Amino acid sequence: MPQTLRFTLPDGSERQIDVRYALNAGYAGRDTQQVQHHVDELAELGVPAPKRIPTLYPLSASLVSRPDVVQVAHGKTSGEAEWALIVGDGPDDLLLTVACDHTDRALEVHGVAWSKQSAPDVLGDVAWPLEAIEGELDEFTLKAWVRHGDTEQLIQDGTLAQLLPPSYWVEELKDRLVPGTVVLSGTIPMIAGVDQFADAWRVELTDPRGLTSRIVYSVEQLAAAWE
């Protein structure tokens, strides 16, 4: 069964989308030198390099959700601030919202695709019709904060100018963008020295007029397995 999510549009109306397919982009920054540097850094941590850049990971639509709590198996998981492109009734009916790709970092060293299947893609509350904002996307800000106990700290701070635009994926994917498809953008760099393994995540995508799409969730570590 598809996941049903509701979004508030800038005019205050609501839109319901049945999510049927999900695709997560990776290594999708516009600065190719920075992307390669990121690939090299991950390789030093044991994360295998992708066969192509940018890359794309299909995952179960059941993982696209809007939870208040993300339950995880251990303490080495974290989010990633992103945008999400949502296909409504057809390829000309596209919405944009904020997203957070929660990822298992311990599993990532064994396979990025596997790690993507281990935790949800969390989507925001507000969505913009893409055609109404496409000319100003580079001015949108994308930020994420992590919370440890009572302390919240900024961990990601950038703009959509750092990422390949939605139009790139529309052109690349073409017929794969059937109704109910969600495409996540890949993320912007994290601020050095901030602990990503947090108790909670908050992510915001804000347009030039100050309208914001938000995500807030806490992270709950489950009890260890009985073995």
N, C-alpha and C positions, 0 to 999 in steps of 0.2 A: 504494500500500500504506500502511496506517496505521502510525504510529509507536507502538511499544510501550514503555511506561515502567513501572517498578516502584516502589512506595512502601512505606515502613514505617509501620504504624499505631501509635498510642500503646500498644496492648497487645502490641506486638512482632511481630504477624503481618504478612504482606506482601500487597499488593494490586497486581495487574497491570491496566493500563488501555491499551487501544488508542485512541490519539488520532486522531480523524477530522476534527474541525473546530476552528478556533481563532478567537477574537474578542478583540480588544484594546480595552478601554475607554480613553477619554481625557477629560481635564478633568472628573474624577469625584470631586473633593473635596466634602465636605459644606458647607464654608464658601464660599458662592457669591461673596462679595466677593473672597476670596483667589483663587478660580478665575478670575474676570474680570481680576484684576491679573496673573495668570500669562498669560492670553491677550494682554493688552496688552503685556507684556514680550516675548513671543514675536513679536508683530507688529512691534515695533521692530527685531527681528533678521531680519525678512523672512519669518517663518513664517506662512503664511496662517491666518486664524482659522477655526474650525469653523463649519458652518452651524447646528449645534445643540449644546447643552451639557446633559448629558454627550453624548459621541459614541462611536461604536463602529466599529472597523476590522476587517473580516474578513481573515484571512490564511491562507496555506497551512499545513495541519497538519504538513507536512514541516519547518517551522521550529520546532516545539515539540520540545525535546530536552534533554539533560543533558550537554553537552560539557565536557571539561576545558580545551579551548582554543577560543576564538571567533576565526576568521580574518576579517579585515576588509581593505578595499581601501585605506584611508588612515587618518590619525591622528585624524580628527574623528568618532569614534563613542564611545558611552557607554551604560551600563546605566541602569535605573530599578528601584528596589525596589518590589515589588508583591505582592499575594496572587493566587493563581489558584484558581478554582473548577473542579472537574473532575466531569463527569457520568459515573457508572459505568453500571449496568445500566438506569437510568431516572431520571425527574425527582425521585424521592424518594431516590435513591442518590447523594449529593453529598459530595465530599471537598474539603478546603481545604489548600493548601500555599503555600510561598513561591515567588515568581517574580522574574525579572529580565528586563525587556524591553530587549534591546540594540538600539540605534537609531543609524542613520546621520544625524548632525546636519547634515552638508553637504547631503544629499539632502532633509532635512526642510524646507528653505526652498522647495523646488520642489513638495512635496506630502507631508503627514504620512503618508497611506496608503502612498505609495511607500516612504518611509523604513522603515515597519514591515515591509515585505517584504524588506528588505535584510540582516537579521541575525536571529538566533534569539531565541525566547522560551525562556529557561532555567528549568526547574522544579526544586524542591527534592527532598530525599530522604525527608522525613517528611510524611505527610498525616493530617489529622484528619477523621473523619466530621463533617460540618457540624452535624447534629442534636445531637451531643453537646456542642458548644461555642458554639452560636449565642447563648446568653444572656450570654456573657463575651467576645465578640469584641472589644469596644472596649478590653479590657485587654491584648490581644495587642500586643507591641511589634514594630516593623518597622525594621530598621537595615541600612545598607550602608556598606562601607568600600572605598576605592580604594587601590591600591598603585602607587607610582612608584619603581622600583628596589627598594631594601630598606625603604622607608618606607611604612607603611600609615596611612591617615587616614580618620576618620569623615566621610562625605559626606551621609548621610541618617539621621535619627533621629526616629521618631514612633510613633504607635499607629494601630490600625485605626479608631479613632474619627474620624480625619481623612478617611477615605474613605467613599464610599457603600457600604453593607453588601451582602453577597452576596444578601440577600433582595430588594434593589432590582432586581438583574439577573434573578433568578428570576422576579419578577413581570413585568418588562418583556419578557423574551425568550420566556417560556412555551414554545410548541411548538418553538422553535429549540434548546432544550436537549435534544437527542437524545443517546443514549449515545455517549461518546467526544468530547464537546464540552469545550473548555477556554476559560474566560473569564478574562482578566487584568483587574485592577481599575483600572488607572491608578495613578499614583505620588504620593508625598508630596514636599514641597519639598526641594531640595538646600540644603546649608549654604553660605552665601555665602563666596566666596573659595577654595573647594576646587576643584582642577583635576579636572574629570570625565573628561578624556581620558587614561585611565590604562593601566598595564601589566596590571592584574588587578582583578577585582571579587569581593567577598565580601558576601553578603546573608543576613540571618537573620530569621526570624519565630519569636517565642517566646511560648508560652502562659503563663498566670499561675502554673503549677506549675513552670516552668523548662524544659519540653520545647521543643526548638528544631528547626526545619527549616532546612537550610543549602544554600547555593549557593556554590561557589568555582570560578572559572575565570580563566585568563589570556587576554590579548588579543594576537594575532599579526598584525602588518601584513604583507600579502603584497607581493611585489615589484611594481614598476610594470609596466604593460602595455607590450608592444613595439609601438610605433606609428610 
